Amino acid sequence: MDTPEYTLDELLISRMAREMKGEAVAGAATYCSIVAVKLAQYLYAPDLIDFNSGLHHFDSRTPATMVSSEYLGKAGRKGRMCWEELFAAVFRQKFLIWVGAVQVDQFGNANISVVGQWENPKVALVGARGLPDDSVHLQAMNYHVVDHSKRSFVGQVDFVCSVGYGEARKKAGVRDGLPGIVVSNLGIFDFAPESGRMRIQSLHPGVALEDVKKNTGFELLAPSVIPQTAAPTREELDLIRTQIDPLGLRVMDRIPRAKAGEYLAQVLKKEKELFQTV
């Protein structure tokens, strides 16, 4: 059977969607992971509630405020969730999240706060937000790192927002919120429970082990035979392209910032045309 052609974005979306299951609220920080939540609703987790509606997919409704967000599921289910309800979902392990980490280290600690020293950072980012709570309460912490390089895959993160394996977790006796999988433009990675170290789960087509080694700031664990990341199915591709993301916002994760405005202008024009034909 022939394999349909697909892009890197579609490969990542497919893999992330298959990771989601159960009845939970799902949040995502990157365009590909937002599309993946929708795809999971269609195919793998029909009870999933999309917390991102309004940030993507033109048939969703824009959140009224950050405190009271309106969301729609696949079947048009509506609801409102305040911060108290969101944290209740976190504490009951009913929240799934894809974090767009700036740094992830070999033990699964993640950083979205500062690059460099806290007192005098090179770059100040969004802050830890809800990651400290998430990483000690959720079933797992999953990450989408857009650009796999030694700047993002580091031996030790500059600031711990999400706690991985290590002494801090052992001392506190915390078992929840362990690192799950890390999805990058080169491969899929998870963590060996015995050592807590990051290991290669699969590499994307055309990616060699040497490519990954030279772009990673620490030694990765690797099986003797490294699998290739499974390709998206025809059904997945059709849903992504025609139902979930017909405007192609999924490519925004890898568009250079200087060109993002121009691309968004094209998307808005396309969206207007779509509404006019409805």
C-alpha positions, 0 to 999 in steps of 0.5 A: 500500500502506498504511503501518502505524501505529507509534511513535517507539520502533519507528521508531528500533528499525527503523532501528538494526536495519538498520544491523547486519550480519555475524558479531559481538558486539553491545552496546547501552546504551539500551532501544531499541538492545537491542531493535534488536539482537534485531530484527537477529538475526531479520531482518538479521544471523542470526550476530549474538551478543546481548551484552545478553541478560538485560538485556531480553526475558524468555526470556533468561538473566541474566548471572552476573557482569559478568566472565562474561556468558552470552548467547543468540542467536536460535536459542538459541546459548549461550556465555560471554565473559570480558573478554579475549575481549571485547577480542579481539572489539573489536580484531578489529572483531567488536564492534558497539556502540550508545552512549547518549551524553550529549553528541555534538559536530559532529565525532563526539566523544562523552562519557559521563563528566562534564558541565562541567569535569573538576576540578569537574563539574556532573554525574559520569556512568559514566566513559569505560568501553571507549569509548577503545578502541572508538573506535580499533578498531571498524568504526564508533561508533554512538550513540543520543541519547534527547533531541535538544537543545542540551545533548546536541548540542554544539559541543564535548563537555566530555570526550572519551570516544570520539574522532571526526574531528579533529587528535587522530585525524590525529596518531595516524594512527588510521583505525578506530572512526570515527563511524557514525550518530547516532540521535535522537528528531528524525532520523538523522545521519552524518558527511561524510568530507571535513570530518568534520562531522555531517550530516542523513541523514534526519528523522523524520515530522513533524520540520521542519528548523527543529526540528532547528536550534533544538535543535542547538548547532552548524550541521549539514550538510544535503542540498538535499532531506532524506529522511524516515526510512523507516517500519518494516515490518509484519514488523518491527513484529510481531516487536518487539511480539509476540516481542522486546518484548511487555512494552514495555520499549522506552518506558523510554528516554523515561519521566521518571525519576520515573515509571520505577519505577511503569512497571517495577512494571506490567511486572513484574506483566505478566511474572508473568502471562505466566509463569503462563500458560506 
